[in-house]
């Protein structure tokens, strides 16, 4: 029966349709960054992304600023799926959550086993995260060859895995942590939830302004600011009855598609994938830290995902 079939909202499918060409663009920008970095312009290219704009470098503005817009879009899509799509079923929603836990614990355990008692054990957090931007790019390029339900699972898993790793890394490695700013971000989010749930404020303006304040507080707290974006997405009004695309959540999601696909993600690739492939890089691959990261990602992550998904 149709009601028993797993379905995705049309907006989620449209999201991947709009991302197909951007997936190719993201891969092109990655290759371009690698090529430039390993050319005679490599030094100037890397230095460019370290140019200061205010208190942050260009690279940080992209990673903490523009990528916050990306995570807001992903959060809006997950909100839609949780309320009226594939993840509205509790079992379907729990699956990527358990998978994310396995995808963090197993890689960390493998890295720790190979590096315990050495200075490189501090790198335990590296194999825990999933690069959601490139995961989405691969899904987008594959298009309809990937089942729609699998796309939802991968997106939900990648977000939970990424955010979980961010929280753990912040708790273990952050040297500059401010509880006051973190509580400030939580207070702003609470106000936005009240505006949505109780006061029924439908204008996007207060949510976006509040989101900007949340982003600043989260940045100052020492925790990755993109967490504020996912939290903001779930504070923005959405109704499963709004099939006429009138909800603030849908309008904002539609507004962000192209800027994220063709501006934010390409800039992210250009700023973050410039790796110098020299002799030192090859030699570094043989270190226990690199082996721990590689084994954690290639063996630990799929093993952890599969094992906990069967629970």
C-alpha positions, -999 to 999 in steps of 0.1 A, spaced: 0 0 0 11 35 -7 7 46 29 32 18 39 58 29 15 87 50 25 84 83 8 104 115 8 90 150 5 91 166 -29 113 193 -15 140 168 -5 141 153 -39 143 188 -54 172 196 -32 193 168 -47 181 177 -82 195 212 -77 227 198 -62 237 176 -91 256 202 -110 270 217 -78 284 183 -69 304 183 -101 315 219 -93 326 209 -58 348 182 -71 362 205 -98 371 231 -71 387 204 -51 409 193 -80 416 230 -88 427 237 -52 450 207 -52 465 217 -86 472 253 -76 486 244 -42 511 221 -58 521 246 -84 545 275 -82 516 296 -70 510 273 -40 525 295 -13 505 326 -24 474 305 -27 476 292 8 485 326 22 455 341 5 431 321 26 449 332 57 442 368 50 427 385 80 392 401 78 386 415 112 395 389 138 391 359 115 409 347 84 391 341 51 393 304 58 376 308 92 349 331 77 341 303 52 342 274 77 324 292 105 304 317 86 293 305 51 292 269 62 267 279 89 244 288 60 250 253 46 242 236 79 210 258 82 198 245 49 206 209 59 188 214 92 157 227 74 157 196 52 160 173 82 132 192 100 110 186 71 118 149 70 113 145 107 79 161 106 64 147 74 90 126 55 111 95 58 123 102 94 88 108 108 87 72 118 106 68 151 124 36 139 136 54 108 148 84 129 167 63 154 186 44 127 209 72 116 213 82 153 227 48 162 247 46 130 263 80 139 273 67 174 289 37 158 305 59 132 322 79 159 331 53 185 347 27 163 371 50 144 381 66 177 387 32 193 409 21 164 429 53 164 434 51 202 445 15 200 472 24 175 484 56 192 477 51 229 504 65 252 519 86 224 515 123 216 496 115 185 467 100 205 454 136 207 443 131 170 416 107 182 389 131 171 400 134 135 385 101 122 352 106 141 337 132 118 321 128 83 326 155 57 289 161 49 297 185 21 315 159 1 291 132 11 263 152 -4 283 159 -35 288 122 -42 251 116 -37 242 144 -59 265 132 -87 251 97 -85 216 111 -88 187 86 -92 210 56 -90 209 61 -52 176 52 -36 158 82 -21 155 66 13 193 60 13 199 96 6 179 107 36 197 82 58 231 94 47 222 130 52 208 124 87 237 102 96 263 127 83 247 156 102 245 136 135 280 122 131 295 156 122 277 174 150 286 147 175 322 149 166 321 187 169 307 185 204 333 158 215 362 178 200 349 209 216 347 192 250 381 176 248 403 199 228 389 234 231 412 256 252 391 287 251 356 278 263 330 302 276 300 287 294 284 321 296 284 325 258 271 289 254 243 296 278 236 328 259 232 309 227 208 285 244 188 313 258 184 329 224 173 295 209 147 291 237 133 325 229 130 316 192 112 283 201 88 303 222 82 326 192 74 296 171 55 272 193 36 296 215 34 330 199 31 316 163 53 343 149 56 335 111 80 362 100 115 350 91 131 382 104 132 375 141 145 340 136 173 351 113 183 379 136 182 356 166 202 330 145 229 356 139 231 363 176 232 326 183 260 321 158 281 349 174 275 335 209 284 300 198 316 313 180 327 331 212 319 301 233 347 281 216 323 256 202 319 253 164 294 279 153 277 257 128 259 239 156 238 271 160 226 267 124 211 233 129 195 244 162 181 275 144 165 253 117 144 235 142 132 268 157 119 281 124 81 274 119 72 244 97 39 227 93 32 194 75 0 210 63 18 237 44 19 219 11 13 252 -6 49 260 3 39 289 25 58 279 57 88 301 66 109 269 67 101 260 31 106 296 19 140 298 35 150 264 23 141 274 -13 159 307 -10 191 291 2 194 262 -23 214 279 -51 236 302 -30 247 272 -9 252 249 -40 270 273 -62 288 297 -38 292 283 -3 303 248 -11 327 257 -40 344 283 -17 346 257 11 364 233 -13 388 259 -26 397 270 9 401 236 26 414 211 1 447 227 -7 471 199 3 508 200 -5 517 166 -20 554 166 -13 579 141 1 570 151 37 534 144 29 541 109 16 564 102 46 537 114 70 513 88 56 535 61 73 531 76 108 510 59 134 487 89 136 480 87 98 475 50 100 451 54 129 431 80 110 431 59 78 421 27 96 395 46 116 379 61 85 382 32 61 376 3 85 362 16 118 335 40 105 318 15 82 321 -13 108 307 9 135 278 21 113 269 -14 103 271 -29 138 250 -3 156 225 -1 128 216 -37 135 208 -30 171 
